[in-house]
Amino acid sequence: MYWILKHTTFGRYLYEIDGNEQASRLAGISVNRIQVSVYALAGFFAAISAIIYTSRLMSAQPNAGTGMELDAIAAVIIGGTRLAGGRGGVTGTLIGALIMGILDNILNLQMCPHFIKTLQKD
């Protein structure tokens, strides 16, 4: 995706549409076609991640990914993507996901002894 965003016309169109959809439409970019292809790519990547996650769990749970939406949004924002649009990238998102993974791991490790002690008191 890094190469697609940085070195193809499709990637430039994505940044342009994200910055100002109406100006992109007036510039002659087929906004609807680009948006449909972005949704198709998002669905493809969601399917790939679901396959990987299911293979890690070795079972298919209907609510296995519940609560991961906030982690994904936080990783994107930590990576430097603006919520207003027009700026962002794959590299920053990967760095944000790495930071979120490290924080999640640290919090899980720090809470484990405390959680066990509270269970033993009850």
N, C-alpha and C positions, 0 to 999 in steps of 0.2 A: 504494500500500500504506500510505503514511502516513495518508491519509484513512480508509482502512478500519480501521486499527488504533486510531485516535484517536476516530473519530466514529460507529462502528457497534457494534451489539450483538455481532456476530461477532468484532470486535477485542477487546472486553472479555472475551468468552468465551475467546479465545485466551490472554490474559494470566492469566485465572483458572485455566484448565486447566494452564498451564505452572507456575503457583505451587503448586497442590495438586490433583492429578487426583481423588483420592478425595473431597475436600471439594466439588469441582465436581459430581461425580456425585451426591452426597447433596443438593446444592442444586437438582437438577433439570435440570442442563445435559446435553444429549445428547453425551457425550464422544466416543463412537465416530463419530458423524456429523461432528462438528467435526474430529476427527483425519483422517478420510478426505478431507474437503474441503481440509484443509491439505496433505496429501500430493498431492492432485490439483493444487492451486495450485503446489506445488513442482515437480511434473513439467512443468506448463505453462511456468513460468519457466525451467526447465532446457532445454526445447525451444527457447524463444525465444533463450536465450543460445547454444545450439548453432548455431542458424541464423545468428546474428550472427557468431559465431566462424568458422564455415565460410565465410561470405561474405568475411571479412577475409583468410583464408588462401587463398581461391579454390580449395580442394580439401577433400575429406572424408577425414580421417585417423582411423583407429579409435582411436589413442592420443593424439590431439591435446590433450586436457585432462588428461593424466596429470600429477599433481603439483600441480594447482591447488587441491586440497582444503585443503591446509594454509594456502595464502594466503587462502582464503575464511574459514576458521575464525579465522585471525589477525586479519583485518579486522573480523570480528564482535566479537572480544574487545577489540581496540583501540578499537572504537566504544563500548564500555561495557556490552555485554550480559553478564550473569552466567551462568556455566555451570550454576549451581544452579537457574536459572529465576526468573521473576517480574519481571525488569527487562530492558529493552532497547528498541530502537526502530530505525526505518528511518533516521532522520537520523544517529544515531551510527554505524550500519553504513556509510552512505555516506561519512562522514568517515574511518572506519577504512579503507575501500577506497581512498580518496584518499591517505591516508598510506602504505598498502602500495604503491600504484602509484608514488608519489614515491620511496620507499625502493628499490623494485625498479629504477627508472630510474637512480637515483644509483649503486647497486651495479653495474649493467650498464655505466655509463659509466666508473666507476672501475676496473673489472676489465679493460676492453677493452685499454688499453695494456700492462698487465702480462701479459695472456693472449697478446698478439701477440709480446711479447718472449720469452716462454717457448717459443712455437712456433718462433721464429727460431733459438733456441739449439739445438733438436733438429734 
